[in-house]
Amino acid sequence: MAEVTQRSVLSRLMMIFGLLEAVPLLVIPFYPENSVFLFCFLLPSLFSLAAGVMCCFRRKNLTLFDASQSGIGTVLFIWIWSMVIGALPFFLSGQLRFVQALFESVSGWTTAGLSVMDPSSAAPIFLFYRSFMQYCGGIGFIVMMLFLISDRQSMALFSAEGHPDKLLPNLKKTARVIVAIYMIVLLIGSAAYRLCGMPLFESLCHAMCSFATGGFSVRTESLGWYNSLSVELVTVLLMLLGATNFAVILLAARWKWNQTIRVSEVRFMAALLIVFVPLAALSLFWAGKSGLIQAFRDALFNVVSVLTTTGYSTVSYAEWPPFALGLLILLMLIGGGMGSTSGGLKLIRAYLMLRIIWQDVQKRFVSVRQVKSPAFFKAQGRTEIDEDLRSDTLGFVGSYLLLFVAGSLLLTLTADCTLTEAVFEFASTLGTVGVSIGLTGPETNDATLIVEIIGMILGRLEIFIVPMGFCLCISRFRFRAEQKRRIGL
């Protein structure tokens, strides 16, 4: 029974993805010249739909994972499926080589925002497609799927995709709330950009990417092309909303302000901005890059952009002083809120690490009995920092940093760059941030793109899901091979 259920879930996910792949075709009536790309989107869409139908009605067992493992297996499968199928429109149209197309697809669905395309020469249908990928990738495929599967099935999938908390007791209601927030913010964001003088098409694309903390832009110079303070302020608000836990947004929408401002993630994000924006601004000012007011404007936008892991930029980071670049690297590692559209370590893990370190320091100077048991505030209320939470936090942070070091060193080999450039670029890759110091672009070699693809996937799926999924798959294949060998004997 569990096997049939898993096959049904996989088939529905593939069919949903097939429908999503066809959405960019809605651009053609507004840009008829883009009809030449019709089959570049229609063929992958029909293929995914057909594969889903065949999977649903296939009698032979298709399960690679046990029922207890199906959450991880299903999530890993649909993300890999989306990345490969999502690359086909870029490849079939001749816009990109396959590795480049795969890179662009992975960057879109993971909301990383690094790009090897030149937006100035891309057709509107591809500009919309890139933004739409980030919009869907930010909300997650499983959230969209929750309307079609039972609560018993959905909880494992919901947790495996990186959503830690239910906003409401019922997961389907949680999905409705998340989708409603997504749609409302998209409409408000698009309208706000339009009021700032941005064309309607560009307003829609940027609103999708800003709240999804994606960072794809329809302009080669990103939002710096507009040179508009109002556009930057609207983007800052959308990025901060996107980097905020959906549970916290729900609290604020219900006018529960006292609970909202008590949430540790909210306070920690505010503290980081209060400290890092002036530091970055003063660094730019002292380096003579701009006047004091312009330095604060540049610092505010770009610090918010990297902390929320959005990746929009208004300046060239290659010209920033080393101190300011160091600040950005640190913020890219931290990332946004847990349960938001952001990547990185997540604010709450960074906050917990500081609390754990401070507690350990206290123990060296006073009696252990005098050290109070630490706690923090989530949207759901006060939570104790127990041994399990300490262990999980230390394990994830340690693994994340080891992966960050390994990826940075690999980039120095594949991209033939300095260590500073590699550290900046891989921090952006692993944190799904999307800002670049100049290493990633149309001329980037395939080896560098593959390293970054792996980093983006691991970063979006919280590292452990990927190796766990592959290990479980290998174990299952070995188990089946052993069964066939025994039957043969």
Salt bridges, closest charged atoms under 4 A:
GLU3 OE2 - ARG476 NH2 3.42
ASP66 OD1 - ARG476 NH1 2.65
GLU104 OE2 - ARG130 NE 3.00
GLU161 OE1 - HIS163 NE2 3.21
ASP165 OD1 - LYS378 NZ 3.48
GLU202 OE2 - ARG219 NH2 2.79
GLU232 OE2 - ARG297 NH2 2.92
ASP360 OD1 - ARG390 NH2 3.57
GLU384 OE2 - ARG382 NH1 2.35
GLU387 OE2 - ARG390 NE 3.79
ASP446 OD1 - ARG97 NH2 2.34
GLU462 OE2 - LYS346 NZ 3.22
GLU462 OE1 - ARG349 NH2 2.79
GLU482 OE2 - ARG485 NH2 2.51
GLU482 OE2 - ARG486 NE 3.26
